[in-house]
Structures are given as structure tokens and as C-alpha cells.
Amino acid sequence: MLSRLLVAVAVLAGLAMCFPAVAAAQSPQKIKALIVDGQNNHKNWPDTTKMMKKYLEDTGRFTVDVATTATKGTDPSFKPEFKKYDVVVSNYNGDAWPAETQKAFDEFVKNGGGFACIHAADNAFSEWPAYNEMIGLGGWGGRNEKSGPYVFLDDAGKLVRDGSKGGGGHHGPQHPFQITIRDAEHPITKGMPRAWLHVNDELYDKLRGPGENMHILATTFADPGPGKLGSGHHEPMIMTIDYGKGRVFHTPMGHGNDSQECVGFIITFIRGCEWAATGKVTQPIPSDFPGADKTSQRKFGG
């Protein structure tokens, strides 16, 4: 009897040792993300960094670090080890990074690293050719026809590359606007409603840049009518760019805390970051995702 009991205990002990190993082997490896910030013409950047960090961590798929520059000027000590991460998220719009840091970031993305460009990050580094190739389109910072064409879709959904003279970057008053999915089969947008209403935000239009190896996943119509003062074009709102071996996710959405509380923004953001890091998306579309005529907002509790 005692021998049988000892055998049973040994078997149970063996199973206890094996099952955690099996579970660990089946659990996907966490995605390592880095958010870069420190300078931005949007004074709420400490809030939006905190929000994006929590959104990623709450999925259970990401670990997130933050690298912050000095508050002004080129920060000679800003030298993150980009190669330690799977994806870098930019919440930065300010002075140039050190040349060494620029080179390291260029090599990181070109060699297969993921990059997520959020809202005003596409205003940054207008004089850095590699960065402008990475983000596809940008605004402000002295951008003009020499930076590349305006890129948008016409009413028939055809891609337009307009080389007209003029500055890059514009927006009218903040307002809710409808997102139209243009590629419903891409991993980032798959399963989203064909149209959904984004919470109050700056609608960036007249962005211009190289726009090479860029795929527009979603647009919004920049209403030129009274009060909205838009371009009259269907402007890119979710896009991807291939840069060397790297994957870039770019959204001009996400100006204020309220716009980053939009469930559509949150899900687009975390799916975009996962895709940039891995080429795949596992995050589902939640039941509270916005509809064509109804916004959906999750108040951020910190």
C-alpha cells in the first residue's frame, strides 16, 4: 500500500513539474515595446505616453519601456538600445536626435524592427530623409513640394499623388469623423466595421512625403464645408509602410486624451503595434468598438 502511495506521489510530482513547462512553451513570447517621448508641441504628451503604455500592457502581449529626451534641444545622452525591442512607438515631435541615435534607429527599422508613428510624430524630423521614408507622409516642419506629393484617395477610391506646390500638414477644428476601411483583409483592420465614428480629434489633411511602399488601410473625408475647413479629399488615417525589412504602422489620429480614449483608436493602436512587431495580429475586435454613426469611448483611469 505504501509503495503504491509513493508511486502516486511521484507521478503527481512529475506532472506538476511538466505542466508549467508545457504551459510556458504554449504561451506566446511577450513583445518588447519602447515608447520614445520628451518633446512635443502637444503638451499632453506625458498623458498620452501613459495611456499608450497601459493600452499595450493591458493586452498581456507587451512589455513596455519609455525613453524620454531632455525637454529641449538635441539631447546627447538620448541613445536607446533600439535593437533590444520588437517595436518602437514614437510620441515625439521635437529637436533632432543625435546623429548616432538617428543612425541606430534607421538600422533598427531597416533590419526588421517595428515602428509605430502616432499623430504629431509625423510632424517630426522634416530634414531627416530616412525618417520621412519610414513614415510615408508628414506635415509641418517646413515640409513642401520638395518633401514629396500630397497623397490621398479621390471619390472613386483611386490613389492620387499630387505634386502641387504648397506646405505640408493642415487641420481644421477638432470634431468627430468617420473612418472608412479601404482594406478589410489586412491584419490590422480585419474584422472592423467598414465605417466607424472616431471621437473628437484633429483631422490631419494635406500630408505630403515620399509615400513609397505605403499601403493605405483607412481614410476619412476632410470636409471642406463651413466649420470643418478640410481639404475635400479622402485623407489617409491608417497606413503601413515597408522600410527595408521593417514594418511601419502610421496613424495621424490621437491628438488629445479624449481621442486616445476612443475604442477605435485604442484597438487600431494595439493591433498596429502588434503587426509592426510580428507581422500578425491576435488582438480581437471588442464588442464596444464604434459603429458607423456612434462613437465609443473608454475613460482612462490610469
Secondary structure, DSSP 4 states (H G I P E B T S, - for coil): -HHHHHHHHHHHHHHHHHHHHHHHHHSPPPEEEEEEES--SSTTHHHHHHHHHHHHHHTTSEEEEEEE--SSS--TT----GGG-SEEEE---SSPPPHHHHHHHHHHHHTT-EEEEEGGGGGS-TT-HHHHHHHS-B-STT--GGG--EEEE-TTS-EEEE--SS-S-B--S-EEEEEEES-TTSTTTTTS-SEEEEEEE---BS-BS--TTEEEEEEEE---STTT---SSEEEEEEEEEETTEEEEEE----SHHHHTBHHHHHHHHHHHHHHHHS---PPPPTT--BTTB--B-----
